[in-house]
Each structure stands twice: as structure tokens, then as C-alpha cells.
Amino acid sequence: MLGFLFLQHCQLQVGLIDKRVNETELVSRYILRLLSAPFDDAERNLFVRFTSDATLESTKDDTLTHEHPDLTASKLSGVKWASSHAYGEVKSCEAGADNYSICLYMFRIAKFTRNAFDKQDMRGMLDFQAVGTRVSFLLLVEPVNGMYVPLELVEIKLPESVADLMHFVVDIQHLLMILNAFHGHCIQVT
């Protein structure tokens, strides 16, 4: 069922993605489509979206950074975004060759995640960083008050084309593990 919904939503191209594709196109044409298929949950009002504005937490608190991640999984309350449950950064394959900038972007995601974790009183937060179509997933938890621990879950390679779908079948179990962690931990403490 998940595989059918995934294929229905993604509309993959026939050929491979050009390694020089820019970040905006990578987000809008590939990563957003491929991640929203499994993560969007209308029953829980959770949706993966491209963000072009500051995070929800930073708009309510002047002490936080007003930068924004490339993608976020947010909860919708009525017509407004109420809370963020995951943050992600996307970089092109060419930008992925610069380890220094990749580390800076990972640190940036960690800041967004920790701020949201505290401001929204979350049990956990999901981080992901995509370089090309390789996506690394981490789960931020707080086992002891004030000690934040990022747990690396898995790295998966999203399909670039219809021909890559067979290789992606192997990663479906990893995707299900990520979804289980997301729905089980990335919730507000009540």
C-alpha cells in the first residue's frame, strides 16, 4: 500500500537526475515529492512543506535565529501551521563535495530542532539532510533534562528515476523505521 501511494505521488522521471541540478529544483521536483508521500498524514494534520520563511518558533521569540530550513514537517491547526515536528536541509550533489558547508548546515538544522524541541515541549524531533538524493535521518531526544542526544537512524538513497525503484525497495524497511520513529517520538508532551 505504501509503495503504491509513493509511486502515485512521486511522478519520477525516466532518466537520472543531473548532478548539477540546483538546490531549489532538487527540493521542489524531487525531495519534497519523495518525502511528502510517506510523511504527509491528513488524519494527524501533518504535512511536509517547503519553507521560505522563518521557523514557527523564531517568529514567536526574538532571541532565536530568523533563518529557515529548506523543508519542515508541520502540524496544521485550522488554517495556520501550529508546530514543527521535523526539519531538513537539501544540498545539491556539487555542494555536497564541500564537507565544511555540509557540517555548517547540519549544525544549523540542529539549532532549529533544539529550539523547536524546547519551545514546543516535544518528545523528539526528526532531522534530515539531503545531499543530492542521499538523505540522512536523525532523531533528537532528551533522555535527561538539558542533555540532547541526536540518534542517527539511517541514510537512504531516494530513487532518481523509474529505473532506481527496484533499488529503493530495499530501503522501504528503513523508511518504515523512520516513519515509526517520527510518529512515535515526534509528538508534543501533554
For each residue, the residues with C-beta under 8 A, 3 or more apart:
1: 4 5
2: 5 6 38 172 175 176
3: 6 7 169 172
4: 1 7 8
5: 1 2 8 9 37 38
6: 2 3 9 10 34 37 38
7: 3 4 10 12 165
8: 4 5 37
9: 5 6 33 36 37
10: 6 7 33 34 37 159
11: 33
12: 7 159 160 161 162 164 165
13: 17 160 161 162
14: 161 162 163
15: 161
16: 160 161 163 164
17: 13 21 26 30 132 133 160 161
18: 21
19: 92 93 94 132
20: 92 93 94
21: 17 18 25 26 92 93
22: 25 26 92
23: 26 27 70 90 91 92 95
24: 27 28
25: 21 22 28 29 30
26: 17 21 22 23 29 30 31 90 92 130 132
27: 23 24 30 31 32 50 70 71 90
28: 24 25 32 50
29: 25 26 32 33
30: 17 25 26 27 33 34 133 158 160
31: 26 27 34 35 71 88 90 130 133 135 158
32: 27 28 29 35 36 48 49 50 71
33: 9 10 11 29 30 36 37
34: 6 10 30 31 37 158 159
35: 31 32 38 39 48 71 88 128 135 158
36: 9 32 33 39 40 47 48 49
37: 5 6 8 9 10 33 34 40
38: 2 5 6 35 175 179
39: 35 36 46 47 48 73 86 179 182
40: 36 37 46 47 48
41: 44 45 46 47 183
42: 45
43:
44: 41 75 183
45: 41 42 75 76 77
46: 39 40 41 73 74 75 76 85
47: 36 39 40 41 73 74 76
48: 32 35 36 39 40 71 72 73 86
49: 32 36 71 72 73 74
50: 27 28 32 70 71
51: 55 68 69 70 71 72
52: 68
53: 59 68
54: 58 59 66 67 68
55: 51 58 59 64 67 68 69 72 84 87 112 115 116
56: 59 60 74 81 82 83 84 116
57: 60 61 64 84 112 115 116 119 120
58: 54 55 61 64 65 66 67 115
59: 53 54 55 56 66
60: 56 57 119
61: 57 58 64 115 119
62:
63:
64: 55 57 58 61 115
65: 58 111 112 115
66: 54 58 59
67: 54 55 58 108 112
68: 51 52 53 54 55
69: 51 55 72 87 88 89 108 109 112
70: 23 27 50 51 88 89 90
71: 27 31 32 35 48 49 50 51 87 88 89 90 128
72: 48 49 51 55 69 84 86 87 88
73: 39 46 47 48 49 84 85 86 126 182 186
74: 46 47 49 56 81 82 83 84 85
75: 44 45 46 81 82 83 84 85
76: 45 46 47 79 80 81 82
77: 45 80 81 82
78:
79: 76
80: 76 77
81: 56 74 75 76 77 84
82: 56 74 75 76 77
83: 56 74 75 116 120 188
84: 55 56 57 72 73 74 75 81 87 112 116 120 125
85: 46 73 74 75 122 125 126 182 186 187
86: 39 48 72 73 125 126 127 128 182 186
87: 55 69 71 72 84 109 112 113 116 125 126 127 128
88: 31 35 69 70 71 72 109 127 128 129 130 135
89: 69 70 71 105 106 108 109 128 129 130
90: 23 26 27 31 70 71 129 130
91: 23 95 96 101 102 105 129 130 131 132
92: 19 20 21 22 23 26 95 96 131 132
93: 19 20 21 96 97 131 132
94: 19 20 97
95: 23 91 92 98 101 102 131
96: 91 92 93 102 131 132
97: 93 94
98: 95 101 102
99: 102 103
100: 103 104
101: 91 95 98 104 105
102: 91 95 96 98 99 105 106 129 131
103: 99 100 106 107
104: 100 101 107 108
105: 89 91 101 102 108 109 129
106: 89 102 103 109 110 127 129
107: 103 104 110 111
108: 67 69 89 104 105 111 112
109: 69 87 88 89 105 106 112 113 127 128 129
110: 106 107 113 114 127 140 150
111: 65 107 108 114 115
112: 55 57 65 67 69 84 87 108 109 115 116
113: 87 109 110 116 117 125 127 140
114: 110 111 117 118 125 140 148
115: 55 57 58 61 64 65 111 112 118 119
116: 55 56 57 83 84 87 112 113 119 120 122 125
117: 113 114 120 122 124 125 140 142 148
118: 114 115 121
119: 57 60 61 115 116
120: 57 83 84 116 117 188
121: 118 188 189
122: 85 116 117 125 186 187 188 189
123: 141 185 186 187 188 189
124: 117 139 140 141 181 185 186 187
125: 84 85 86 87 113 114 116 117 122 139 140 186
126: 73 85 86 87 137 138 139 140 178 181 182 185 186
127: 86 87 88 106 109 110 113 137 138 139 140 150
128: 35 71 86 87 88 89 109 135 136 137 138
129: 88 89 90 91 102 105 106 109 135 136
130: 26 31 88 89 90 91 133 134 135 136 158
131: 91 92 93 95 96 102 134
132: 17 19 26 91 92 93 96
133: 17 30 31 130 157 158 159 160
134: 130 131 155 156 157 158
135: 31 35 88 128 129 130 155 156 157 158
136: 128 129 130 152 154 155
137: 126 127 128 152 153 154 155 156 178
138: 126 127 128 150 151 152 153
139: 124 125 126 127 150 151 153 181 185 186
140: 110 113 114 117 124 125 126 127 148 149 150 151
141: 123 124 148 149 151 185
142: 117 145 146 147 148 149
143: 147 149
144: 147
145: 142
146: 142
147: 142 143 144
148: 114 117 140 141 142
149: 140 141 142 143
150: 110 127 138 139 140
151: 138 139 140 141
152: 136 137 138
153: 137 138 139 174 177 178 181
154: 136 137 174 177 178
155: 134 135 136 137
156: 134 135 137 168 171 174 175 178
157: 133 134 135 164 167 168 171
158: 30 31 34 35 130 133 134 135 168
159: 10 12 34 133 162 164 165 167 168
160: 12 13 16 17 30 133 164
161: 12 13 14 15 16 17 164
162: 12 13 14 159 165
163: 14 16 166
164: 12 16 157 159 160 161 167 168
165: 7 12 159 162 168 169
166: 163 169
167: 157 159 164 170 171
168: 156 157 158 159 164 165 171 172
169: 3 165 166 172
170: 167 173
171: 156 157 167 168 174 175
172: 2 3 168 169 175 176
173: 170 176 177
174: 153 154 156 171 177 178
175: 2 38 156 171 172 178 179
176: 2 172 173 179 180
177: 153 154 173 174 180 181
178: 126 137 153 154 156 174 175 181 182
179: 38 39 175 176 182 183
180: 176 177 183 184
181: 124 126 139 153 177 178 184 185 186
182: 39 73 85 86 126 178 179 185 186
183: 41 44 179 180 186 187
184: 180 181 187
185: 123 124 126 139 141 181 182
186: 73 85 86 122 123 124 125 126 139 181 182 183
187: 85 122 123 124 183 184
188: 83 120 121 122 123
189: 121 122 123
190:
